[in-house]
């Protein structure tokens, strides 16, 4: 086995750094022109400017010295941003996945529950974190209640489970797609006769049970929205995000729909390479999945109690950053080619953006500062 060595990043030589460095001012100017000079919120602009300092020695560094041989190395500071920086996102992914495996998730079976939402609801949740947490709470409580009732039917009284949820803001095509990845203990804990906690593993849910559970989540979310005076089917009279930043509202709305907001192609769909125009639209692709009015619930991924490597892989998957450097390339005419991790069902394998179009997609993925994107429910 080879010895791992530290390799300094050459951030300025990457495609993403070059695209941001050479096109940021143009992008900010176009965004400001769209909103009569208002431009993007400060936290979005700061995300881009701090990204350009990530890994740059001129912005600060730590000097690391070996006590035995006196060898020294300069380690540049990172930007520590949460929007799209591949380096900081990758480091955070590895650290948080290790923390969940080593200190949070017990050695019991896990099941991943993924809830995706209608386009209009994604827009409402994108920059309203209180509403996002409320919708997540409705969904997780419904799933935890489902486990508790199933356990009760088998004679396990007062069973309790737990969950860790990662709020992901992106889809595979760099579109804004707020959805929830919940890692849930696949069963319940209950007190045994001697007072100690015992884990009771659950049977896999049937397709019918997943469908009924999604219907319950749908009804409860609709009631939540009604109590708050919101209707996902109608355009509201007041749009808080548009009042705060018309530019960000337009960019976010276009991103959710897979369209372009700025430049000469404003309103057009993102270029998809390899797409078959006549490919059928598929709403459900496998077991333990249900679709209802834009809501989709998927629960087929499980990891065994003793498969800690599998647990870490799943944690890294749900915590991954939206952009991978190795999937970005520049074409000879200056466009940005994004290679999809896996081919879409319509045959799309690559997406093509102008540099400004790529920056608008990254802007929409940037979360507000000081909000939690990893949340805990139940026993965890």
C-alpha positions in Angstrom: 0.0 0.0 0.0 1.4 3.4 -1.0 1.8 6.3 1.4 -0.7 9.0 1.0 0.8 12.4 0.3 -0.6 15.9 0.3 -1.0 17.4 -3.2 -1.6 21.1 -3.4 -4.6 22.1 -5.4 -4.1 24.1 -8.6 -7.5 25.8 -8.3 -6.7 28.5 -10.8 -6.2 26.0 -13.5 -9.6 24.3 -13.2 -12.4 24.9 -15.7 -14.7 26.2 -13.0 -12.3 28.7 -11.6 -11.5 30.0 -15.1 -15.2 30.3 -16.0 -16.0 32.2 -12.8 -12.8 34.4 -13.0 -13.3 35.4 -16.6 -17.1 35.9 -16.6 -18.2 37.0 -13.1 -18.3 40.7 -13.8 -20.3 40.1 -17.0 -22.7 37.9 -15.1 -23.2 40.4 -12.3 -23.8 43.2 -14.8 -26.4 41.2 -16.7 -28.2 40.3 -13.5 -28.2 43.9 -12.4 -29.6 45.0 -15.8 -32.4 42.4 -15.4 -33.5 44.0 -12.1 -33.0 47.7 -13.0 -29.7 47.9 -11.1 -30.8 45.9 -8.0 -28.6 42.9 -8.9 -28.1 39.8 -6.8 -28.1 39.6 -3.0 -24.8 40.2 -1.3 -24.5 36.6 -0.1 -24.7 35.3 -3.7 -22.0 37.7 -5.0 -19.8 36.9 -2.0 -20.1 33.1 -2.8 -18.5 33.7 -6.2 -15.8 36.1 -5.0 -14.8 33.9 -2.0 -14.6 30.9 -4.4 -12.0 32.7 -6.4 -9.8 32.9 -3.3 -10.1 29.2 -2.4 -6.7 27.6 -2.4 -4.8 30.8 -3.3 -1.7 31.3 -1.2 -1.9 35.0 -1.6 -5.1 34.9 0.5 -3.5 33.3 3.5 -2.0 29.9 4.4 -0.9 27.7 7.3 2.7 26.6 7.5 3.0 22.9 8.4 6.4 21.7 9.6 7.6 18.2 10.3 9.2 18.0 13.8 11.5 15.1 12.7 12.9 16.2 9.3 12.0 19.9 9.4 10.3 19.6 6.0 7.8 22.5 5.6 4.7 22.9 3.4 2.4 25.9 2.9 -1.3 24.9 3.0 -3.6 27.6 1.5 -6.8 28.4 3.3 -10.1 27.3 1.7 -13.1 29.5 1.1 -15.4 27.3 3.3 -18.4 28.2 1.1 -21.5 25.9 0.9 -22.8 26.7 -2.5 -20.8 25.1 -5.3 -17.1 25.0 -4.4 -16.1 21.4 -5.3 -13.1 21.4 -3.0 -14.9 22.7 0.1 -18.0 20.7 -0.7 -15.9 17.5 -1.1 -14.1 18.1 2.2 -17.4 18.8 4.1 -18.9 15.7 2.5 -16.1 13.5 3.8 -16.0 15.0 7.3 -19.8 14.9 7.8 -20.1 11.4 6.4 -17.4 10.1 8.8 -19.1 11.9 11.7 -22.5 10.3 11.0 -21.0 6.8 10.7 -18.7 7.1 13.8 -20.9 9.1 16.2 -24.6 9.3 15.0 -26.0 6.3 13.1 -26.2 3.1 15.2 -25.4 -0.4 13.8 -28.9 -1.1 12.6 -30.3 -1.3 9.1 -30.9 2.0 7.3 -33.4 2.9 4.6 -33.1 6.0 2.4 -36.4 7.9 1.8 -36.2 10.5 -0.9 -39.0 13.1 -1.2 -39.1 15.3 -4.3 -41.6 18.2 -4.7 -43.6 20.0 -7.4 -41.8 22.9 -9.2 -43.8 25.6 -7.5 -43.1 24.2 -4.0 -39.4 24.0 -4.8 -39.4 27.7 -5.6 -41.2 28.5 -2.3 -38.8 26.5 -0.3 -35.6 27.6 -2.0 -35.0 30.7 0.1 -37.7 30.3 2.8 -35.9 28.0 5.2 -38.6 28.1 7.9 -41.1 26.8 5.4 -38.6 24.2 4.1 -38.1 22.9 7.6 -41.9 22.8 8.2 -42.5 20.8 5.1 -39.7 18.4 6.0 -41.1 18.0 9.5 -44.5 17.0 8.0 -42.8 14.4 5.8 -40.5 12.9 8.4 -43.2 12.7 11.1 -45.4 10.8 8.7 -42.7 8.3 8.0 -41.8 7.9 11.6 -45.4 7.4 12.5 -45.7 4.8 9.7 -42.8 2.8 11.4 -44.4 3.2 14.8 -47.8 1.9 13.7 -46.3 -1.1 11.8 -44.3 -2.1 14.9 -47.4 -1.8 17.1 -49.2 -4.2 14.9 -46.5 -6.8 15.5 -46.7 -6.3 19.3 -43.9 -3.8 19.8 -45.3 -1.1 22.0 -44.1 2.5 22.1 -41.4 1.9 19.4 -39.3 4.9 18.3 -37.1 5.4 15.3 -34.8 8.3 14.1 -33.7 10.0 11.0 -31.0 12.2 9.5 -32.1 14.4 6.6 -29.9 16.2 4.1 -31.7 19.0 2.2 -30.3 18.9 -1.3 -30.7 22.0 -3.5 -29.6 20.6 -6.8 -30.5 18.1 -9.4 -28.3 16.1 -11.7 -28.5 18.9 -14.4 -27.4 21.7 -12.0 -31.0 22.8 -11.8 -32.4 24.2 -8.5 -34.3 21.2 -7.0 -34.9 21.4 -3.3 -35.6 17.9 -2.1 -35.0 15.7 0.9 -32.8 12.7 1.4 -33.7 11.1 4.7 -31.6 8.2 6.2 -34.0 6.5 8.6 -33.4 3.7 11.0 -35.2 0.8 9.3 -37.1 -0.3 12.3 -37.8 0.9 15.9 -36.2 0.9 19.3 -38.3 -0.2 22.2 -37.6 -1.1 25.8 -37.2 -4.8 26.5 -38.3 -6.6 29.6 -35.1 -5.8 31.4 -35.4 -2.1 30.6 -32.7 -2.0 27.9 -33.4 -0.8 24.4 -33.9 -3.4 21.7 -34.0 -2.8 18.0 -36.8 -4.4 16.0 -36.1 -4.4 12.3 -39.0 -3.6 9.9 -40.1 -5.5 6.9 -39.6 -3.7 3.6 -42.6 -1.4 2.8 -44.8 -2.6 0.0 -45.5 -0.4 -3.1 -49.0 0.1 -1.8 -47.8 1.3 1.6 -45.4 3.8 0.0 -48.3 5.1 -2.1 -50.5 5.5 0.9 -47.7 7.2 2.8 -47.1 9.7 0.0 -50.8 10.5 -0.1 -50.7 11.2 3.6 -47.7 13.5 3.2 -49.4 15.3 0.3 -52.6 16.0 2.3 -50.6 17.2 5.3 -48.4 19.5 3.2 -51.4 21.0 1.5 -53.0 21.7 4.9 -49.7 23.3 6.1 -49.6 25.5 3.1 -53.2 26.5 3.5 -52.6 27.5 7.1 -49.8 29.8 5.9 -51.9 31.3 3.1 -49.9 29.6 0.3 -51.2 27.8 -2.7 -48.7 26.0 -4.9 -51.2 26.0 -7.8 -51.6 29.8 -8.0 -49.1 32.6 -8.4 -49.1 34.6 -5.1 -49.9 38.3 -5.0 -46.7 38.9 -3.0 -43.4 37.1 -3.8 -40.9 37.8 -0.9 -38.0 36.6 -3.0 -38.9 38.8 -5.9 -39.2 41.8 -3.6 -35.8 41.0 -2.1 -34.1 40.4 -5.4 -36.0 40.2 -8.7 -32.8 38.9 -10.4 -32.4 36.0 -8.0 -36.1 35.2 -8.3 -35.9 35.1 -12.1 -32.8 33.0 -12.1 -34.2 30.6 -9.5 -37.5 30.2 -11.4 -35.7 29.5 -14.6 -33.3 27.0 -13.0 -36.2 25.0 -11.5 -37.8 24.7 -15.0 -34.5 23.9 -16.8 -34.5 27.1 -18.6 -32.1 30.1 -19.1 -32.8 33.5 -17.4 -30.1 35.8 -18.8 -28.6 36.7 -22.1 -29.8 36.2 -25.7 -31.3 32.8 -24.9 -33.4 34.0 -22.0 -36.5 31.7 -21.7 -35.0 28.9 -23.8 -34.4 25.4 -22.4 -30.9 24.3 -21.4 -29.1 22.6 -24.3 -29.3 18.8 -23.8 -26.9 16.6 -25.9 -28.0 13.1 -26.8 -31.7 13.7 -25.9 -34.3 11.7 -27.9 -37.2 14.2 -28.5 -39.8 11.4 -28.6 -38.7 9.6 -25.4 -41.7 8.9 -23.1 -42.1 10.7 -19.8 -41.7 8.1 -17.0 -43.1 9.0 -13.5 -42.2 5.8 -11.7 -39.2 3.6 -12.4 -39.1 0.9 -9.8 -40.3 -0.6 -6.6 -41.0 1.3 -3.4 -41.7 4.5 -5.4 -44.9 6.5 -5.8 -45.8 9.7 -7.6 -48.7 12.1 -6.9 -49.3 15.6 -8.2 -45.6 16.4 -8.5 -44.7 14.8 -5.2 -42.5 11.7 -5.5 -41.5 9.3 -2.7 -38.8 6.7 -3.2 -37.6 4.2 -0.6 -35.9 1.3 -2.3 -32.3 1.9 -1.1 -31.2 0.1 2.1 -28.0 -0.7 3.9 -27.4 -3.6 6.2 -26.6 -3.2 9.9 -23.0 -4.4 9.6 -22.2 -2.7 6.3 -20.5 0.4 7.7 -18.7 1.0 4.4 -22.0 1.0 2.7 -23.4 3.5 5.3 -20.5 5.8 4.6 -21.0 5.6 0.8 -24.7 6.4 1.2 -23.9 9.4 3.5 -21.3 10.7 1.1 -23.8 10.4 -1.7 -26.5 12.5 0.0 -23.9 15.0 1.2 -22.1 15.4 -2.1 -21.5 18.9 -3.6 -23.4 19.8 -6.8 -20.4 20.3 -9.0 -17.5 17.9 -9.8 -14.5 19.4 -11.5 -13.8 16.3 -13.6 -17.3 16.6 -15.3 -16.6 20.1 -16.6 -14.9 20.8 -19.9 -14.5 23.8 -22.2 -15.4 23.4 -25.9 -13.2 25.0 -28.6 -15.8 27.8 -29.0 -15.8 28.6 -25.3 -18.9 26.8 -24.1 -19.0 24.7 -20.9 -19.8 21.1 -21.4 -21.2 19.3 -18.3 -21.0 15.5 -18.4 -23.9 13.9 -16.5 -23.1 11.2 -13.9 -25.5 8.9 -15.6 -27.5 9.1 -18.8 -31.1 10.4 -18.4 -34.0 8.4 -19.5 -34.5 10.5 -22.6 -30.9 9.8 -23.6 -29.4 13.1 -22.5 -25.7 12.6 -21.6 -24.3 16.1 -21.6 -25.5 19.7 -21.0 -24.1 22.7 -22.8 -23.9 26.2 -21.2 -22.4 29.5 -22.1 -20.2 30.7 -19.3 -22.9 33.2 -18.1 -25.6 30.5 -18.2 -23.4 28.3 -16.0 -22.9 31.1 -13.5 -26.7 31.7 -13.2 -27.2 28.0 -12.5 -24.6 28.2 -9.7 -26.1 31.3 -8.3 -29.5 29.6 -7.9 -27.8 26.7 -5.9 -26.3 29.1 -3.3 -28.1 28.8 0.0 -28.7 31.6 2.4 -25.9 31.8 5.1 -26.4 30.4 8.6 -29.0 27.8 7.8 -28.8 24.1 8.6 -29.0 21.7 5.6 -28.5 18.6 7.8 -31.4 18.0 10.2 -32.2 15.4 12.8 -35.5 13.9 13.9 -36.4 11.2 16.4 -33.8 9.2 18.3 -30.7 10.4 16.3 
